[in-house]
Amino acid sequence: MVWTLAVARPAGAQTPAPSVPDDEVNRVAKRLYCPVCENVPLDVCDTPACVQWKEEIRTMLAEGRSERDIVDFFVTRYGMRVLAVPPPQGIGLGVWLIPAIGLPAAALWLALRLVRWRRTAPAPEPPSESALDENARMLDRWVREHW
């Protein structure tokens, strides 16, 4: 019995592995998308695959790996589709530039259209008296011929 206590005591004296808080795991998980669901951030998804990925992130953080290293690991393993926000390089540059250029261009176009719409068009001149008389004669002639 003393032998059991002597052997068991050193094991009890060991400190448990440092636990990584969920906030740190979620900070990294926000940068990744769920591998199963479409367009669902990893930090809010509870599918078994996401739970497994979050545990992998927790393990890597406990090992001292940086956030960038962890994201790079998942991109290397699963491709760019796992990124919540594409990097501003290559094809991902379009995702950053289209709104940056397109929104101001659309606002400028809309402003120019509004200016044109707000301009008052000149009022048409009323027809002259002789033109009215001619129109009345033509109408009378048409009515007599067709009715």
Phi, psi and omega per residue, in radians:
M1 nan -0.731 3.080
V2 -1.101 -0.672 3.110
W3 -1.064 -0.721 3.123
T4 -1.102 -0.734 3.119
L5 -1.170 -0.676 3.141
A6 -1.154 -0.667 -3.133
V7 -1.336 -0.675 -3.086
A8 -1.287 -0.541 -3.067
R9 -1.084 -0.809 3.133
P10 -1.076 -0.621 3.120
A11 -1.153 -0.656 3.126
G12 -1.244 -0.434 -3.111
A13 -1.388 -0.251 -3.137
Q14 -1.189 2.472 3.114
T15 -1.479 2.479 3.127
P16 -1.196 2.732 3.118
A17 -1.053 2.463 -3.104
P18 -1.067 2.316 -3.136
S19 -1.552 2.361 3.116
V20 -1.598 2.196 -3.121
P21 -1.112 2.660 3.136
D22 -1.057 -0.553 -3.141
D23 -1.069 -0.713 3.120
E24 -1.183 -0.711 3.113
V25 -1.107 -0.774 -3.113
N26 -1.197 -0.503 3.094
R27 -1.079 -0.683 3.087
V28 -1.354 -0.717 -3.076
A29 -1.109 -0.490 3.107
K30 -1.086 -0.435 -3.102
R31 -1.478 -0.050 -3.101
L32 -2.157 2.689 3.065
Y33 -1.779 2.695 3.083
C34 -1.053 2.384 3.140
P35 -1.305 -0.274 -3.069
V36 -1.812 -0.911 -3.103
C37 -1.413 2.663 -3.134
E38 -1.619 2.212 3.088
N39 1.030 0.670 3.077
V40 -2.045 2.121 3.121
P41 -1.071 2.537 -3.092
L42 -1.076 -0.577 -3.064
D43 -1.221 -0.322 -3.129
V44 -1.901 -0.073 -3.091
C45 -1.643 2.466 -3.116
D46 -2.082 0.434 3.068
T47 -1.191 2.755 3.125
P48 -0.988 -0.632 3.125
A49 -1.130 -0.714 3.138
C50 -1.181 -0.690 3.102
V51 -1.068 -0.724 3.127
Q52 -1.141 -0.759 3.121
W53 -1.083 -0.717 3.132
K54 -1.128 -0.625 3.080
E55 -1.186 -0.636 3.059
E56 -1.099 -0.739 3.111
I57 -1.091 -0.757 3.128
R58 -1.035 -0.778 -3.140
T59 -1.101 -0.770 -3.130
M60 -1.143 -0.686 3.084
L61 -1.124 -0.689 3.116
A62 -1.130 -0.536 3.101
E63 -1.332 -0.165 3.107
G64 1.672 0.187 3.133
R65 -1.293 2.566 -3.116
S66 -1.383 2.851 3.124
E67 -1.025 -0.760 3.134
R68 -1.083 -0.730 3.124
D69 -1.087 -0.706 -3.112
I70 -1.173 -0.790 3.125
V71 -1.092 -0.763 3.100
D72 -1.052 -0.666 3.103
F73 -1.033 -0.835 -3.127
F74 -1.191 -0.630 3.104
V75 -1.168 -0.724 3.111
T76 -1.109 -0.702 -3.083
R77 -1.347 -0.721 -2.987
Y78 -2.044 -0.132 3.124
G79 1.677 3.033 -3.073
M80 -1.170 -0.307 -3.079
R81 -1.138 -0.304 -3.127
V82 -1.440 -0.175 -3.120
L83 -1.365 2.327 3.082
A84 -1.274 -0.636 3.119
V85 -2.213 2.069 -3.124
P86 -1.188 2.634 3.134
P87 -1.247 2.620 -3.135
P88 -1.376 1.048 3.110
Q89 -2.674 2.705 3.141
G90 1.057 -2.411 -3.121
I91 -1.198 -0.461 3.097
G92 -1.150 -0.350 3.110
L93 -1.091 -0.594 3.102
G94 -1.084 -0.637 3.128
V95 -1.104 -0.552 3.133
W96 -1.481 -0.655 -3.041
L97 -1.412 -0.631 -3.084
I98 -1.017 -0.873 3.090
P99 -1.173 -0.620 -3.093
A100 -1.163 -0.578 3.139
I101 -1.695 -0.705 -3.045
G102 -1.179 -0.735 -3.115
L103 -1.133 -0.829 3.077
P104 -1.109 -0.642 3.124
A105 -1.125 -0.741 3.119
A106 -1.141 -0.690 3.118
A107 -1.129 -0.706 3.112
L108 -1.129 -0.777 3.119
W109 -1.050 -0.796 -3.138
L110 -1.105 -0.713 3.126
A111 -1.098 -0.740 3.115
L112 -1.129 -0.697 3.111
R113 -1.121 -0.729 3.124
L114 -1.100 -0.685 3.115
V115 -1.098 -0.766 3.133
R116 -1.139 -0.698 -3.120
W117 -1.188 -0.561 -3.074
R118 -1.408 -0.335 3.100
R119 -1.070 2.372 3.138
T120 -1.437 2.218 3.100
A121 -1.317 2.518 3.122
P122 -1.125 2.437 -3.134
A123 -1.205 2.405 3.138
P124 -1.179 2.526 3.136
E125 -1.290 2.428 3.099
P126 -1.160 2.549 -3.129
P127 -1.108 2.611 -3.121
S128 -1.249 2.880 -3.108
E129 -1.099 -0.677 -3.125
S130 -1.183 -0.624 3.117
A131 -1.169 -0.647 3.095
L132 -1.141 -0.733 3.123
D133 -1.103 -0.725 3.131
E134 -1.125 -0.744 3.114
N135 -1.088 -0.703 3.132
A136 -1.137 -0.718 3.109
R137 -1.116 -0.735 3.134
M138 -1.115 -0.709 3.123
L139 -1.136 -0.771 3.106
D140 -1.041 -0.779 -3.139
R141 -1.097 -0.762 -3.141
W142 -1.095 -0.722 -3.135
V143 -1.130 -0.762 3.142
R144 -1.130 -0.652 -3.097
E145 -1.319 -0.620 -3.007
H146 -1.785 -0.223 -3.096
W147 -2.051 nan nan
